[in-house]
Amino acid sequence: MPDKMRNLLQRRRRAVKLQEYYYLKYAISVLRVIAWVVLTIGLIGSLFWGITTGGLGGGLRLVLGIIGSFLAWLILLAARELLYLCIHLEEDTRSTTEGIIDQSN
């Protein structure tokens, strides 16, 4: 029976490697870059918009633009971390399963 389980596990590993979503690891890096670009452009755009508008309305637009940019940055970084956690959760689950199977043999 252990040989049969070992063969099934090896077949499953090969199938997972073929189906592995390799692009998710790149998406994590891209989300971080996009988050920083959104923050930078948002801050510069808000500053420019607030200065060109001037007065109390310009100051209000400046503050709201900075807050909006910061919130967008936080949301993108949170999405990146959730994606990162999901990838590592799957890998950790796989290694735990393999350890349990090896211990039972």
Steps between C-alpha positions, in 0.01 A plus 500: 500500500774758576646460149162565348457815710850615413429458128175694534682776683769521233237520225322772691823698539562486125143612428527788745831612351344507154196689620684730736407862450847634442372844405364564851853546630555771239166659584621552857795706379288689249242592765771653717632710210150609400424598860805725519429652159140575603619662822766711328279614213213564739711716729653700216165534323326612818773753571480638146119506502486669840755768407342581165151525653619711791310624799300291742366276223851425382610411852202271540572330167863460603410329827233277342736402219773404745258296710360327189849418373600360835186283523554366146859419594385315813239299308751393235755395762233311695401315181866415444535359851183292468625355173835426663328324792285289269802379305694407812199340664468262205872416509496447878193278476669287236817456706299418815303235310820344371644495853193326638509239226871438557445459876221250448729279291 
